[in-house]
Amino acid sequence: MAVMKNMSVIVAAAMLAGCATDPAAVKPAAMFNGKDLTGWYTYIKGKGVGNDPDRVFTVNAEGNLLISGDGFGYIATEREYSDYRLSLEYRWCGRAYGPRIGRPADSGLLFHAIGEDGAMHHGAWMKSFEYNIIVGRTGDLIVIGEPGKDDITAKAKVNEIGRWNPDGKEKVIIGSGRVDNRFNPPNLPGDDTRPVTPPESPYGEWNRLELVCSGDRAEYYLNGVKVNELYGLKPTRGKILLQTEGHGIEYRNVRITSIP
């Protein structure tokens, strides 16, 4: 309880310090038209591109994106992006599947995605950087690439246990690795009893995620609080992906704004 109380104080202080992103100068563009998946394509492990017989990816009557979580794969933008502010809201829904049954609900936003569809993790993902979306530790960075191969790299300031800390020591990731978010508590349980941790909203409620990519830097925000920051990114552009990873999730207000 003391740990949770201390983290809540830290979160509140961060919000008062102005960690939330500034309003965009240009009106953001919606990334879904509210009717279908125009501008995006699907990829599911074992089924390939554009083959979604079980309707894992759908748009509901409210214009929100529903991802059932059945299988591993993603929905990807047809074009590449660089220098942008991406915002969205998400909440957990539906059920768990396969290896995620009895585990924390898991998904993710992948960005600067390059290369072939399904080239990484045994046919599941593209080479990319991940803004991890998972109960208890949303905001972790995962670099999805080949260990030691420098076509995808990142740097971050971290503390002694690998959490992002702006006053920490530099960590260099080449090909594969991770940086935990600022508020990631130690010794989280591995089953689905894992509690949410500030600044996450309770399971089933809406969370607001923001990703700000400018040049070779990326900033992660969750519910208005800065939770991670990266620099020295390579590549600095690519596709944007939303994962299906074994648990249902719903997205709304998915918007992107170019940064001059």
C-alpha positions in Angstrom: 0.0 0.0 0.0 2.9 2.4 0.8 4.3 1.8 -2.7 1.0 2.5 -4.4 0.6 5.7 -2.2 4.0 6.9 -3.1 3.5 6.3 -6.8 0.2 8.2 -6.7 2.0 11.2 -5.1 4.6 11.0 -7.9 2.0 10.9 -10.6 0.1 13.9 -9.1 3.4 15.8 -8.9 4.2 15.0 -12.5 0.8 16.3 -13.6 1.2 19.5 -11.7 4.7 19.9 -13.2 3.1 20.1 -16.7 4.1 16.6 -18.0 1.0 16.5 -20.3 1.6 17.4 -23.9 0.6 20.8 -25.2 -2.4 21.1 -27.5 -1.5 20.6 -31.2 -1.4 23.7 -33.3 -3.1 21.9 -36.2 -6.3 20.0 -35.9 -5.6 16.3 -35.7 -6.8 14.0 -38.5 -8.9 10.9 -37.6 -7.2 7.7 -38.6 -10.5 5.7 -38.9 -13.4 6.9 -40.9 -15.9 5.3 -38.5 -17.2 2.8 -41.1 -14.4 0.5 -42.2 -10.6 0.0 -42.3 -9.8 2.2 -45.2 -6.1 3.2 -45.0 -5.2 0.2 -43.0 -4.6 -3.5 -43.7 -4.7 -6.6 -41.5 -2.0 -9.2 -40.8 -2.6 -12.3 -38.7 0.0 -14.9 -38.0 -0.7 -18.1 -40.0 -3.2 -16.3 -42.2 -1.2 -13.5 -43.8 -2.1 -10.0 -45.1 -5.7 -9.2 -45.7 -7.1 -12.5 -44.5 -9.3 -12.1 -41.4 -12.0 -14.8 -41.6 -12.8 -14.6 -37.9 -13.2 -10.8 -38.0 -10.5 -10.1 -35.5 -10.5 -6.4 -36.6 -13.8 -4.6 -37.0 -15.3 -1.1 -36.6 -18.5 -0.8 -34.5 -21.5 1.4 -34.8 -19.8 4.1 -32.7 -16.9 4.2 -35.1 -14.5 2.6 -32.7 -12.0 -0.1 -33.6 -12.6 -3.4 -32.0 -9.8 -6.0 -31.8 -11.0 -9.4 -30.5 -7.5 -10.6 -29.5 -8.0 -14.0 -31.1 -4.6 -14.7 -32.6 -1.4 -12.7 -33.0 -0.9 -10.0 -35.6 -1.9 -6.4 -36.2 -3.7 -3.8 -38.2 -1.2 -1.6 -40.0 -1.3 1.7 -41.8 -0.8 1.5 -45.5 1.6 4.5 -45.5 4.6 5.4 -43.4 4.7 8.3 -40.9 7.4 10.5 -39.3 7.2 13.6 -37.1 3.8 13.3 -35.6 1.7 13.4 -32.5 -0.6 10.3 -32.2 -3.3 10.1 -29.6 -5.9 7.5 -28.9 -8.1 6.1 -26.2 -8.3 2.4 -25.3 -10.1 0.1 -22.9 -9.9 -3.7 -22.3 -13.0 -5.6 -23.3 -14.1 -9.1 -24.4 -12.0 -12.1 -23.3 -8.6 -13.6 -23.3 -7.4 -16.3 -25.8 -4.8 -19.0 -25.9 -1.6 -18.2 -24.0 -3.0 -15.0 -22.5 -5.7 -16.9 -20.6 -5.0 -16.3 -16.9 -2.4 -13.6 -17.8 -2.5 -9.8 -17.8 -4.4 -8.3 -20.7 -1.8 -7.4 -23.4 -1.6 -5.4 -26.6 0.5 -2.7 -28.1 1.1 0.2 -30.4 4.0 -0.4 -32.7 5.6 2.5 -34.6 8.4 3.2 -37.1 7.6 -0.3 -38.3 9.7 -1.4 -41.3 10.5 -4.5 -43.4 8.3 -7.5 -44.1 5.0 -8.3 -42.4 5.4 -11.0 -39.8 9.2 -11.0 -40.0 9.7 -10.9 -36.2 8.7 -13.1 -33.3 8.0 -16.2 -35.3 5.6 -14.6 -37.7 3.8 -12.2 -35.4 5.2 -8.6 -35.8 7.3 -6.2 -38.0 10.5 -4.7 -36.9 9.5 -1.7 -34.9 9.4 0.1 -31.6 6.5 -0.7 -29.2 4.5 1.4 -26.9 3.5 -1.5 -24.7 -0.2 -1.6 -23.6 -0.5 -4.2 -20.8 -2.3 -4.2 -17.5 0.1 -3.0 -14.8 3.0 -1.7 -17.0 1.6 0.3 -19.9 4.2 2.6 -21.3 7.2 0.2 -21.5 9.3 0.5 -24.6 10.1 -2.8 -26.4 12.5 -2.8 -29.3 11.4 -5.5 -31.8 14.3 -6.5 -33.9 17.2 -8.8 -34.2 19.7 -8.7 -31.3 22.9 -6.8 -32.2 21.6 -5.7 -35.6 21.8 -1.9 -35.9 19.0 -1.3 -38.4 16.8 -0.6 -35.4 18.3 1.2 -32.3 17.2 3.3 -29.4 18.7 5.1 -26.4 17.1 6.1 -23.1 18.0 7.4 -19.6 17.3 4.7 -17.0 17.8 4.1 -13.3 19.6 1.1 -11.8 16.7 -1.3 -12.5 15.9 -0.2 -16.0 13.1 2.2 -15.5 13.1 5.4 -17.5 14.5 8.2 -15.5 15.4 11.6 -17.1 18.3 11.9 -14.6 19.6 8.3 -15.1 22.4 6.8 -17.1 22.2 6.2 -20.8 21.1 2.8 -22.0 21.8 1.9 -25.7 19.6 -0.7 -27.3 20.8 -2.3 -30.6 18.3 -4.6 -32.3 16.4 -5.8 -29.3 15.7 -4.8 -25.7 13.4 -2.8 -23.5 13.1 0.3 -21.1 10.4 0.0 -18.4 8.1 3.0 -17.9 8.7 5.5 -15.1 6.1 4.0 -12.7 6.6 0.3 -13.3 6.5 -1.3 -9.9 8.7 -4.2 -9.0 7.6 -7.8 -8.4 4.3 -7.6 -10.3 2.3 -10.8 -10.2 2.3 -12.7 -13.5 -1.4 -13.8 -13.5 -4.5 -11.8 -14.3 -4.8 -10.5 -10.8 -2.1 -7.9 -11.6 -3.4 -4.5 -10.5 -3.3 -1.4 -12.6 -0.7 1.1 -11.5 -0.9 4.9 -11.7 -1.4 6.6 -14.0 -3.5 3.7 -15.5 -7.3 3.7 -15.2 -8.9 0.6 -13.8 -9.5 -2.4 -16.1 -12.4 -1.8 -18.4 -12.2 2.0 -18.2 -10.9 4.3 -20.9 -7.2 5.3 -20.9 -5.7 8.1 -23.1 -2.4 7.3 -24.8 -0.2 9.8 -26.6 2.9 9.2 -28.7 5.0 12.2 -29.8 7.6 11.4 -32.5 10.0 14.2 -33.6 13.2 13.5 -35.5 14.9 10.7 -33.6 13.0 11.1 -30.4 9.8 9.7 -29.0 7.8 10.6 -25.9 5.2 8.3 -24.3 2.3 9.8 -22.3 -0.5 7.9 -20.4 -3.5 9.9 -19.2 -1.6 13.1 -19.5 1.5 11.9 -17.6 4.9 11.4 -19.3 6.0 7.8 -18.6 8.9 7.2 -21.1 11.2 9.0 -23.4 13.6 7.7 -26.1 16.2 9.2 -28.4 18.7 8.1 -31.0 15.9 6.2 -32.7 16.7 4.5 -36.0 14.7 4.3 -38.2 12.8 7.6 -37.7 9.8 6.8 -39.8 7.6 3.8 -40.6 4.2 2.3 -40.4 1.9 2.4 -37.3 0.5 -0.9 -36.0 -2.1 -1.9 -33.4 -1.6 -5.5 -32.1 -3.9 -8.4 -31.6 -2.2 -10.3 -28.8 -4.6 -12.6 -27.0 -7.0 -10.2 -25.3 -9.9 -8.0 -26.5 -9.3 -4.2 -26.7 -11.3 -1.3 -28.1 -9.9 2.0 -29.5 -11.6 5.3 -30.1 -10.5 8.8 -31.1 -7.4 7.6 -32.9 -5.9 10.8 -34.3 -2.7 12.0 -35.8 -1.2 15.4 -36.3 1.9 16.3 -38.3 4.7 18.1 -36.4 6.4 20.7 -38.6 
